[in-house]
């Protein structure tokens, strides 16, 4: 059979369409063929910006001899983990259960029922460093399938049973238990370089947001130091693109100097929002500049002309990792001339370099030199003439939801309407191009969509739309957010919480549950937050109860492994202190600044110039000629006020003092 990836909607799969491997996409046809041929299915999972995926592709999948062996022994299936997170989630659990670690490329062999029986990550094409070659592994796996079929089936069944065990639910964490989670997270802080743990070092955005949410608690001693040390180090390190904005996925060292150069939409959307709110909460103008430059990078390099946002940029260009981003001192002098020495000193460039004979730019001088922005722009213009890294130009619903939220909140908090316009365009794109016959789809590329959307897509988009509504008072966004939240019922687990897929998904070894908040919030935590906001705006008890049950489904993990479920902890913390804010009247924007002046994730805000019967929180709140704000808890409210200062005091106060 020929390679069947040419019609794929995934840029990652299209990278493999000319391989001599007879690849096909995940689906029943592959398993039917495996039954007819009586061979296992070989599943290979990766993504477009994955460096080691490219390495294995060049070594093995482009090698005629290796490909011939793959075609002879197996039915070969290629999956883009970003397009099919359900497949990736289930089989990554299997890899971790078998090997104790995970990563991409992921390589899994399974039987005709989708049960995995052997797995790993990257396999070299030639035996080295104690690792068997990919061909040796394939030959051994095929031999076991032919000669030890009963053992293979037994191994697969045991593995499925192991990864299908449910995590016990627990009551919502108390304030004391949230404090214990904070202390456990803080114990892993790297006080020298910021962040958590050693190399490789990831930003761990859900953990940073949790710190932002709890920093005002009297027990969160040291939270500000953890935040500022980490945010300072990342902002000035090589993990950040110092001249172009945006962040790489992670640092290969503990000092944030040497990035793994790929840039992901979800990382940058989250980090822009974290730097935004950290800048506001901590009064740090540098953080606000980082937030702006990150958002501006997304607009410049990852935005489709119709408003949606692409997925990622690769680490490699011209076959070399990082080549697009690094500089020699001669290159800088060639661009900046007599001003070069200022930038060479500011970014710590040397003749020998800090990365394979070249320099990754990082800030080594704390003082900002005069003309920095102009010189950065000159370097950026020169860099733009280089061969760019490959772009993964599919638009993913979930990641665009995170991005809409970041732009909407930045536009409102910074009073920069251009960011709200960008959020509005992205939302319009999502609700048109990603909707097919009333069904939200996972991704879009070149006028084509992929597969029906997952839990995280619906929940993330709901949150982005709720934020856009709060920023604009445009009720259509509220209605669209409510519709997305209502669709979460399709993913409900009768025992509490949610599955990642709708009922009826086939071929997977189990129906996946998405609980892990790293490196981006899980579908479960996003769903809990969307349901909480919906319940606050509508007074809906069923939505509030569903949010509680969702958090309870991750209760054991919140207690034992807080770094893995930090966004669940954030939502649990907000639920305990949640409030509603209704603002109605022609001057609603000025009064709403009392809300946007602080990071208030525990407050759900409904706004309107003229009130609305479609939003329960706004009903019967219209007073002609006046703009009034109502701070409420459970729809029991403080006396309304026209004064932004009074409104801010009411929002900051614990409880409701004057009820009506």
C-alpha positions as CSV (number, residue, x, y, z in Angstrom):
1,X,0.0,0.0,0.0
2,X,1.3,3.5,-0.7
3,X,1.9,6.3,1.8
4,X,-1.5,7.8,2.5
5,X,-0.7,11.1,4.3
6,X,-0.9,13.4,1.3
7,X,-4.5,14.4,2.0
8,X,-3.9,15.1,5.7
9,X,-4.9,18.4,7.4
10,X,-1.8,18.2,9.7
11,X,1.4,19.9,8.6
12,X,3.3,17.4,10.7
13,X,1.8,14.4,8.8
14,X,2.4,16.2,5.5
15,X,6.1,16.3,6.5
16,X,6.0,12.5,6.2
17,X,3.9,12.1,3.0
18,X,7.0,11.4,0.9
19,X,8.5,8.9,3.3
20,X,9.0,5.3,1.9
21,X,7.1,4.2,5.0
22,X,3.5,3.2,4.0
23,X,2.0,5.5,6.6
24,X,-1.7,6.0,7.1
25,X,-3.7,8.1,9.6
26,X,-5.4,6.8,12.7
27,X,-8.6,5.0,11.9
28,X,-10.5,1.8,11.5
29,X,-8.9,1.1,8.1
30,X,-5.5,0.7,9.6
31,X,-6.8,-1.9,12.2
32,X,-8.8,-3.7,9.5
33,X,-5.7,-4.0,7.4
34,X,-3.7,-5.3,10.4
35,X,-6.3,-8.0,10.9
36,X,-6.1,-9.1,7.3
37,X,-2.3,-9.2,7.3
38,X,-2.2,-10.6,10.9
39,X,0.5,-8.1,11.9
40,X,0.7,-5.5,14.8
41,X,0.0,-1.8,14.4
42,X,3.0,0.5,14.8
43,X,1.9,3.9,16.1
44,X,4.3,6.8,15.8
45,X,3.2,10.1,17.5
46,X,4.9,13.4,17.2
47,X,4.4,17.1,16.3
48,X,5.7,19.6,13.8
49,X,8.0,21.5,16.2
50,X,9.5,18.4,17.8
51,X,13.3,18.3,17.2
52,X,13.8,14.6,18.0
53,X,10.8,13.7,15.8
54,X,12.7,15.2,12.9
55,X,15.8,13.3,13.9
56,X,14.1,9.9,13.9
57,X,12.3,10.8,10.7
58,X,15.6,11.5,8.9
59,X,17.4,8.5,10.4
60,X,14.7,5.9,10.0
61,X,11.5,6.9,8.2
62,X,13.5,8.3,5.2
63,X,15.8,5.3,5.1
64,X,14.7,2.8,2.4
65,X,15.9,-0.3,4.3
66,X,14.3,0.7,7.5
67,X,11.0,1.7,5.8
68,X,10.9,-1.6,4.0
69,X,11.2,-3.5,7.3
70,X,8.4,-1.4,8.8
71,X,6.2,-2.0,5.8
72,X,6.9,-5.8,5.9
73,X,6.3,-6.3,9.6
74,X,3.6,-3.8,10.6
75,X,0.7,-1.5,9.6
76,X,2.2,1.9,10.2
77,X,0.1,4.8,11.6
78,X,1.3,8.4,12.0
79,X,-0.4,10.8,14.5
80,X,0.0,14.5,15.2
81,X,-0.4,14.7,18.9
82,X,-1.7,18.2,18.6
83,X,-4.5,17.2,16.3
84,X,-5.3,14.0,18.1
85,X,-4.6,14.6,21.8
86,X,-6.9,11.6,22.6
87,X,-4.7,9.1,20.9
88,X,-1.6,10.8,22.4
89,X,-3.0,10.8,25.9
90,X,-3.9,7.1,26.0
91,X,-0.7,5.8,24.6
92,X,1.6,8.2,26.4
93,X,0.2,6.7,29.6
94,X,1.2,3.3,28.3
95,X,4.7,4.4,27.4
96,X,5.1,5.9,30.9
97,X,3.8,2.8,32.5
98,X,6.2,0.6,30.6
99,X,9.3,2.7,30.6
100,X,8.9,5.1,33.5
101,X,9.3,8.1,31.2
102,X,7.6,9.7,28.2
103,X,8.3,12.0,25.3
104,X,8.2,12.4,21.6
105,X,8.6,10.9,19.1
106,X,6.4,8.2,20.8
107,X,6.6,4.7,19.3
108,X,3.9,2.1,20.3
109,X,3.1,-1.4,19.1
110,X,-0.4,-2.6,19.6
111,X,-2.7,-5.5,18.8
112,X,-5.8,-5.4,16.7
113,X,-7.9,-4.2,19.6
114,X,-5.7,-1.2,20.2
115,X,-4.0,-2.7,23.2
116,X,-0.4,-1.6,23.5
117,X,2.2,-4.3,24.3
118,X,5.5,-2.6,23.7
119,X,6.5,1.0,23.5
120,X,9.3,3.6,23.7
121,X,10.2,7.1,22.4
122,X,13.1,7.8,20.1
123,X,14.9,4.8,18.7
124,X,18.2,5.4,16.8
125,X,18.5,3.7,13.4
126,X,21.9,2.3,14.4
127,X,22.8,0.7,17.8
128,X,24.6,3.2,20.0
129,X,25.2,4.2,23.6
130,X,23.7,1.0,24.8
131,X,20.4,1.6,22.9
132,X,19.3,-1.1,20.4
133,X,18.7,0.0,16.9
134,X,15.2,0.6,15.6
135,X,15.5,-2.3,13.3
136,X,16.6,-4.6,16.1
137,X,13.6,-3.5,18.2
138,X,11.2,-4.0,15.3
139,X,12.5,-7.5,14.6
140,X,12.2,-8.5,18.2
141,X,8.6,-7.1,18.5
142,X,7.6,-9.0,15.3
143,X,9.2,-12.2,16.6
144,X,7.3,-11.9,19.9
145,X,4.0,-11.4,17.9
146,X,4.7,-14.5,15.8
147,X,6.1,-16.8,18.4
148,X,4.7,-15.6,21.8
149,X,1.2,-14.3,20.8
150,X,-0.4,-15.3,24.1
151,X,2.2,-13.4,26.1
152,X,1.8,-10.4,23.8
153,X,-2.0,-10.4,24.4
154,X,-1.6,-10.9,28.1
155,X,0.9,-8.0,28.3
156,X,-1.5,-5.8,26.4
157,X,-4.4,-6.7,28.6
158,X,-2.4,-6.0,31.8
159,X,-1.2,-2.7,30.5
160,X,-4.7,-1.6,29.6
161,X,-6.0,-2.6,33.0
162,X,-3.2,-0.6,34.6
163,X,-3.8,2.6,32.7
164,X,-7.6,2.2,33.1
165,X,-7.6,2.4,36.9
166,X,-9.6,5.3,38.1
167,X,-8.2,7.9,40.4
168,X,-10.3,8.1,43.7
169,X,-12.3,11.3,44.1
170,X,-11.9,13.4,47.2
171,X,-13.7,16.3,48.8
172,X,-12.8,19.8,47.6
173,X,-9.5,20.9,49.1
174,X,-9.8,23.1,52.1
175,X,-7.9,26.3,52.6
176,X,-5.4,24.4,54.7
177,X,-5.0,21.8,52.0
178,X,-4.4,24.5,49.3
179,X,-1.8,25.9,51.7
180,X,-0.1,22.5,51.9
181,X,-0.1,22.3,48.1
182,X,1.5,25.7,47.9
183,X,4.2,24.7,50.4
184,X,5.0,21.5,48.5
185,X,5.2,23.5,45.2
186,X,7.4,26.1,46.9
187,X,9.8,23.5,48.2
188,X,10.8,22.7,44.6
189,X,11.7,26.3,43.8
190,X,15.2,27.0,42.4
191,X,16.2,30.0,44.4
192,X,19.3,30.6,42.3
193,X,17.8,30.7,38.8
194,X,14.0,30.7,39.3
195,X,11.6,28.1,38.2
196,X,11.3,24.6,39.6
197,X,13.8,21.7,39.5
198,X,16.8,21.4,37.3
199,X,17.4,21.0,33.6
200,X,15.6,20.7,31.4
201,X,13.5,23.6,32.8
202,X,9.9,24.4,31.7
203,X,8.1,27.6,32.7
204,X,5.2,25.5,34.3
205,X,2.6,28.2,33.5
206,X,-0.2,26.6,35.5
207,X,2.0,26.7,38.6
208,X,2.9,30.4,38.0
209,X,-0.8,31.3,37.7
210,X,-1.5,29.4,40.9
211,X,1.1,31.5,42.7
212,X,-0.5,34.6,41.3
213,X,-3.8,33.6,42.6
214,X,-2.7,32.8,46.1
215,X,0.0,35.4,46.6
216,X,-2.2,37.6,48.8
217,X,-3.0,34.8,51.2
218,X,-1.2,35.3,54.6
219,X,0.3,31.8,54.4
220,X,1.7,32.3,50.8
221,X,5.0,33.4,52.3
222,X,7.6,33.8,49.6
223,X,5.2,33.6,46.6
224,X,6.2,37.0,45.3
225,X,9.9,36.1,45.5
226,X,9.2,32.8,43.6
227,X,7.3,34.8,41.0
228,X,9.7,37.6,40.5
229,X,12.8,35.5,40.5
230,X,11.3,33.2,37.9
231,X,9.7,35.8,35.7
232,X,12.9,38.0,35.8
233,X,15.1,35.1,34.8
234,X,12.9,34.0,32.0
235,X,12.3,37.5,30.7
236,X,16.1,38.1,30.5
237,X,17.2,34.6,29.5
238,X,17.7,32.9,26.2
239,X,14.4,31.2,26.5
240,X,12.8,34.5,25.5
241,X,13.4,35.8,22.0
242,X,15.0,39.1,23.1
243,X,14.5,40.9,19.8
244,X,11.4,39.3,18.4
245,X,9.3,38.6,21.5
246,X,7.8,35.3,22.6
247,X,9.2,32.3,24.4
248,X,10.7,29.0,23.4
249,X,9.1,25.9,24.8
250,X,11.7,25.2,27.5
251,X,15.4,25.6,28.4
252,X,17.8,22.7,28.2
253,X,19.8,24.1,31.1
254,X,18.8,25.3,34.5
255,X,19.6,29.0,33.9
256,X,17.1,29.6,31.1
257,X,20.0,30.4,28.7
258,X,19.8,27.7,26.0
259,X,16.3,27.1,24.7
260,X,14.8,24.3,22.8
261,X,14.1,26.8,20.2
262,X,10.5,25.8,19.1
263,X,7.8,28.3,19.9
264,X,4.3,27.1,20.8
265,X,1.1,29.2,20.7
266,X,-0.1,27.8,24.0
267,X,3.1,28.7,25.9
268,X,3.1,32.2,24.6
269,X,-0.7,32.8,25.2
270,X,-0.3,31.7,28.8
271,X,3.0,33.5,29.5
272,X,1.6,36.8,28.0
273,X,-1.3,36.6,30.4
274,X,0.9,35.7,33.4
275,X,3.3,38.6,32.7
276,X,0.3,40.9,32.2
277,X,-1.2,40.2,35.6
278,X,2.1,39.9,37.4
279,X,3.0,43.3,36.0
280,X,-0.2,44.8,37.3
281,X,-0.2,43.1,40.7
282,X,3.5,43.7,41.4
283,X,3.7,47.1,39.8
284,X,6.4,45.9,37.4
285,X,6.5,47.8,34.1
286,X,9.1,45.4,32.6
287,X,6.6,42.5,32.9
288,X,4.0,44.6,31.1
289,X,6.6,45.2,28.3
290,X,7.2,41.4,28.1
291,X,3.4,40.8,27.9
292,X,3.1,43.3,25.1
293,X,6.1,42.0,23.1
294,X,4.8,38.4,23.5
295,X,1.3,39.3,22.2
296,X,2.9,41.4,19.4
297,X,5.0,38.3,18.4
298,X,1.8,36.3,18.1
299,X,0.2,38.9,15.9
300,X,3.3,39.3,13.7
301,X,4.3,35.6,13.3
302,X,1.5,33.3,14.3
303,X,-1.6,35.0,13.1
304,X,-3.7,34.0,10.1
305,X,-4.9,36.8,8.0
306,X,-8.5,36.0,8.9
307,X,-7.8,36.2,12.6
308,X,-7.1,32.7,14.0
309,X,-3.7,31.8,15.4
310,X,-1.3,29.1,14.1
311,X,0.1,26.4,16.3
312,X,3.9,26.7,16.4
313,X,7.2,27.5,14.8
314,X,9.9,24.8,14.5
315,X,13.3,24.8,16.3
316,X,15.2,24.2,13.2
317,X,15.9,26.1,10.0
318,X,18.1,24.9,7.2
319,X,18.4,21.7,9.2
320,X,20.1,23.4,12.1
321,X,18.5,23.9,15.5
322,X,18.4,27.5,16.5
323,X,20.1,28.8,13.4
324,X,17.4,31.5,12.8
325,X,17.9,33.0,16.3
326,X,21.6,33.0,17.1
327,X,24.2,35.7,16.3
328,X,27.9,36.2,16.0
329,X,29.5,39.4,17.0
330,X,30.5,40.1,13.4
331,X,26.8,39.8,12.4
332,X,25.7,42.2,15.0
333,X,28.4,44.7,13.9
334,X,27.4,44.3,10.3
335,X,23.8,45.4,11.2
336,X,24.4,48.0,13.9
337,X,27.8,49.5,13.0
338,X,29.1,51.8,15.6
339,X,26.2,51.0,18.0
340,X,27.1,47.3,18.0
341,X,29.2,47.4,21.1
342,X,26.3,48.6,23.2
343,X,24.2,45.6,22.2
344,X,27.1,43.2,22.4
345,X,27.6,44.2,26.0
346,X,23.9,44.3,26.8
347,X,23.2,40.8,25.5
348,X,26.5,39.2,26.6
349,X,27.8,38.3,23.2
350,X,31.4,37.0,22.9
351,X,33.7,36.0,20.0
352,X,33.6,32.4,21.0
353,X,29.8,32.4,21.7
354,X,27.7,30.5,24.2
355,X,26.0,28.0,21.8
356,X,28.0,26.0,19.2
357,X,30.2,29.0,18.3
358,X,27.4,31.5,18.1
359,X,25.5,33.5,20.7
360,X,22.0,33.1,22.1
361,X,20.9,36.6,23.2
362,X,20.3,37.0,26.9
363,X,20.3,40.2,29.0
364,X,23.4,40.4,31.2
365,X,23.3,44.1,32.0
366,X,20.4,45.2,34.1
367,X,20.5,48.9,32.9
368,X,18.5,49.4,29.7
369,X,20.7,51.1,27.1
370,X,19.4,54.2,25.3
371,X,18.0,53.3,21.9
372,X,17.4,49.6,22.8
373,X,14.1,49.3,21.0
374,X,15.4,50.9,17.8
375,X,18.5,48.6,17.8
376,X,16.3,45.6,18.5
377,X,14.1,46.5,15.5
378,X,17.2,46.8,13.3
379,X,18.4,43.3,14.4
380,X,14.9,42.0,13.9
381,X,14.7,43.4,10.4
382,X,18.0,41.8,9.5
383,X,17.0,38.5,11.0
384,X,13.8,38.5,9.0
385,X,15.8,38.0,5.9
386,X,17.1,34.7,7.1
387,X,15.4,31.4,6.3
388,X,12.6,31.0,8.8
389,X,11.9,27.9,10.8
390,X,9.0,25.9,9.5
391,X,5.5,27.0,10.6
392,X,2.8,24.7,11.7
393,X,-0.1,26.6,10.3
394,X,-3.1,24.6,11.7
395,X,-5.4,26.5,13.9
396,X,-6.3,24.6,17.1
397,X,-9.5,25.5,18.9
398,X,-8.2,25.0,22.5
399,X,-5.0,27.0,22.0
400,X,-7.0,29.8,20.3
401,X,-9.3,29.9,23.3
402,X,-6.3,30.6,25.5
403,X,-5.1,33.2,23.1
404,X,-8.4,35.0,22.9
405,X,-8.4,35.1,26.7
406,X,-4.9,36.6,26.8
407,X,-5.7,39.3,24.2
408,X,-9.1,40.2,25.7
409,X,-7.8,40.6,29.2
410,X,-4.7,42.6,28.0
411,X,-6.8,44.9,26.0
412,X,-9.2,45.6,28.9
413,X,-6.5,45.9,31.6
414,X,-4.1,48.0,29.6
415,X,-6.9,49.9,27.8
416,X,-5.4,49.1,24.4
417,X,-8.3,48.5,22.1
418,X,-6.1,46.9,19.4
419,X,-5.7,43.8,21.6
420,X,-9.5,43.5,22.0
421,X,-9.9,43.8,18.3
422,X,-7.5,41.0,17.8
423,X,-9.3,38.8,20.4
424,X,-12.6,39.6,18.6
425,X,-11.2,38.6,15.2
426,X,-9.9,35.3,16.6
427,X,-13.2,34.6,18.2
428,X,-15.1,35.3,15.0
429,X,-12.7,32.9,13.2
430,X,-13.2,30.2,15.7
431,X,-17.0,30.4,15.6
432,X,-17.0,30.4,11.8
433,X,-14.1,28.3,10.5
434,X,-13.9,25.8,13.3
435,X,-17.7,25.1,13.4
436,X,-19.0,22.6,10.9
437,X,-22.8,21.9,10.9
438,X,-23.0,23.1,14.5
439,X,-20.1,20.9,15.6
440,X,-16.9,22.5,17.0
441,X,-13.8,20.9,15.3
442,X,-10.4,20.4,16.8
443,X,-8.4,22.2,14.1
444,X,-8.5,24.0,10.8
445,X,-6.0,24.4,8.0
446,X,-6.4,25.7,4.4
447,X,-10.3,25.7,4.6
448,X,-10.4,22.2,6.0
449,X,-11.1,20.9,9.5
450,X,-9.8,17.8,11.2
451,X,-11.8,15.9,13.8
452,X,-14.6,16.8,16.3
453,X,-13.3,18.9,19.1
454,X,-12.3,17.5,22.5
455,X,-13.1,18.6,26.1
456,X,-10.3,21.1,26.2
457,X,-11.3,22.8,23.0
458,X,-14.9,23.5,24.2
459,X,-13.8,24.6,27.7
460,X,-10.8,26.8,26.6
461,X,-12.9,28.5,23.9
462,X,-15.7,29.1,26.5
463,X,-13.2,30.8,28.8
464,X,-11.8,33.0,26.0
465,X,-15.4,34.0,25.0
466,X,-16.3,34.8,28.6
467,X,-13.2,37.1,28.9
468,X,-14.1,38.7,25.6
469,X,-17.6,39.4,26.8
470,X,-16.4,41.0,30.0
471,X,-14.0,43.2,28.0
472,X,-16.5,44.4,25.5
473,X,-20.0,44.0,27.0
474,X,-21.0,42.5,23.7
475,X,-23.7,39.9,24.6
476,X,-23.1,37.7,21.6
477,X,-19.8,36.6,23.2
478,X,-21.6,35.7,26.4
479,X,-24.2,33.6,24.5
480,X,-21.4,31.8,22.6
481,X,-19.5,31.1,25.8
482,X,-22.6,29.8,27.4
483,X,-23.3,27.5,24.4
484,X,-19.7,26.1,24.6
485,X,-20.1,25.5,28.3
486,X,-23.4,23.7,27.8
487,X,-21.7,21.4,25.3
488,X,-19.5,20.1,28.1
489,X,-22.3,17.8,29.1
490,X,-21.4,15.6,26.1
491,X,-18.1,14.7,27.8
492,X,-19.5,14.1,31.3
493,X,-18.4,11.1,33.4
494,X,-21.3,9.8,35.3
495,X,-18.9,9.2,38.3
496,X,-17.9,12.9,38.3
497,X,-15.6,15.0,36.1
498,X,-15.2,14.6,32.4
499,X,-13.8,12.4,29.7
500,X,-11.6,14.0,27.0
501,X,-13.7,12.6,24.2
502,X,-17.4,12.4,23.6
503,X,-19.2,9.1,24.0
504,X,-18.8,6.7,21.0
505,X,-15.1,7.2,20.3
506,X,-13.7,4.0,19.0
507,X,-10.4,2.1,18.6
508,X,-8.7,3.7,21.7
509,X,-7.7,1.3,24.4
510,X,-9.7,3.3,26.9
511,X,-11.8,6.5,27.0
512,X,-9.2,9.1,28.1
513,X,-9.5,11.5,31.0
514,X,-7.4,14.7,30.9
515,X,-6.3,15.8,34.4
516,X,-2.7,16.9,34.1
517,X,-2.1,20.7,34.1
518,X,1.3,20.8,32.5
519,X,2.4,22.5,30.4
520,X,-1.1,23.9,29.8
521,X,-4.3,23.6,31.8
522,X,-6.1,20.3,31.3
523,X,-9.5,19.9,29.8
524,X,-10.8,19.0,33.2
525,X,-9.5,22.1,35.0
526,X,-10.6,24.4,32.1
527,X,-14.1,22.8,32.2
528,X,-14.3,23.3,36.0
529,X,-13.4,27.0,35.5
530,X,-15.8,27.5,32.7
531,X,-18.6,25.9,34.7
532,X,-17.7,28.0,37.8
533,X,-17.9,31.3,35.7
534,X,-21.2,30.2,34.1
535,X,-22.7,29.4,37.5
536,X,-21.7,32.8,38.9
537,X,-23.2,34.7,35.9
538,X,-26.4,32.7,35.9
539,X,-26.9,31.5,39.5
540,X,-27.0,28.0,38.1
541,X,-26.6,25.4,40.8
542,X,-26.1,22.5,38.4
543,X,-23.1,24.1,36.8
544,X,-21.6,24.9,40.2
545,X,-22.2,21.3,41.3
546,X,-20.6,20.0,38.1
547,X,-17.5,22.3,38.7
548,X,-17.2,20.9,42.2
549,X,-17.4,17.3,41.1
550,X,-14.8,18.0,38.4
551,X,-12.4,19.4,41.0
552,X,-13.2,16.5,43.4
553,X,-12.2,14.0,40.6
554,X,-8.7,15.4,40.8
555,X,-8.7,15.7,44.6
556,X,-6.2,13.0,45.3
557,X,-3.8,14.4,42.8
558,X,-4.2,17.9,44.3
559,X,-3.1,16.5,47.6
560,X,-0.2,14.3,46.4
561,X,1.0,15.8,43.1
562,X,0.1,19.5,43.1
563,X,2.6,20.5,40.4
564,X,0.7,18.2,38.0
565,X,-2.8,19.8,38.7
566,X,-2.0,23.4,39.5
567,X,-4.8,24.8,37.5
568,X,-7.3,22.6,39.4
569,X,-5.9,24.1,42.6
570,X,-6.3,27.6,41.1
571,X,-10.0,27.0,40.3
572,X,-10.5,25.4,43.7
573,X,-9.0,28.5,45.4
574,X,-11.2,30.8,43.3
575,X,-14.3,28.8,44.1
576,X,-13.8,29.2,47.8
577,X,-13.8,33.0,47.5
578,X,-15.9,33.6,44.4
579,X,-18.0,36.7,43.8
580,X,-20.1,38.2,41.1
581,X,-19.9,41.7,39.7
582,X,-22.7,43.3,37.7
583,X,-22.1,46.7,36.0
584,X,-24.9,48.4,34.1
585,X,-25.1,51.8,32.5
586,X,-23.6,54.0,29.8
587,X,-20.3,54.6,31.7
588,X,-19.7,50.9,32.3
589,X,-16.2,50.9,30.9
590,X,-14.9,53.4,33.5
591,X,-16.5,51.5,36.4
592,X,-15.2,48.2,35.0
593,X,-11.6,49.5,35.4
594,X,-12.0,48.8,39.2
595,X,-12.2,45.1,38.2
596,X,-9.4,45.2,35.5
597,X,-7.1,47.1,37.8
598,X,-6.3,43.9,39.7
599,X,-6.1,40.2,39.0
600,X,-9.5,39.0,40.1
601,X,-10.0,35.4,38.7
602,X,-12.4,34.7,41.6
603,X,-14.8,37.3,40.3
604,X,-17.1,36.8,37.3
605,X,-18.1,40.1,35.7
606,X,-21.2,40.8,33.6
607,X,-21.4,44.2,31.9
608,X,-23.9,46.1,29.8
609,X,-24.7,49.6,28.8
610,X,-28.4,49.0,29.0
611,X,-28.9,45.8,31.0
612,X,-30.0,42.4,29.6
613,X,-32.6,39.9,30.5
614,X,-30.5,37.2,28.8
615,X,-27.9,37.3,31.6
616,X,-29.4,36.5,35.0
617,X,-26.9,38.6,36.9
618,X,-27.9,41.7,35.0
619,X,-31.7,41.4,35.3
620,X,-33.6,44.3,37.0
621,X,-30.4,46.3,37.4
622,X,-31.1,49.2,35.0
623,X,-31.3,52.7,36.4
624,X,-31.7,55.3,33.6
625,X,-28.9,57.8,33.4
626,X,-26.8,56.0,36.0
627,X,-24.0,53.5,35.8
628,X,-24.0,51.2,38.9
629,X,-21.8,48.4,40.0
630,X,-23.1,45.5,42.2
631,X,-20.7,43.2,44.1
632,X,-22.5,40.0,45.0
633,X,-22.1,36.6,46.4
634,X,-24.7,34.0,45.5
635,X,-26.7,36.9,44.0
636,X,-26.9,38.7,47.4
637,X,-25.2,42.0,46.8
638,X,-23.6,45.0,48.5
639,X,-25.4,48.3,47.9
640,X,-24.7,49.5,44.3
641,X,-22.2,52.2,43.8
642,X,-21.2,54.7,41.0
643,X,-17.8,55.2,42.6
644,X,-14.9,53.1,41.2
645,X,-13.0,53.4,44.5
646,X,-15.9,52.1,46.5
647,X,-16.4,49.3,44.0
648,X,-12.8,48.3,44.3
649,X,-13.1,48.3,48.1
650,X,-16.1,46.0,47.9
651,X,-14.3,43.7,45.5
652,X,-11.3,43.5,47.8
653,X,-13.4,42.9,51.0
654,X,-14.1,39.4,52.2
655,X,-17.8,38.7,52.1
656,X,-20.7,41.0,51.5
657,X,-21.4,43.7,54.1
658,X,-24.6,45.5,53.0
659,X,-27.1,43.1,51.5
660,X,-30.1,43.8,49.4
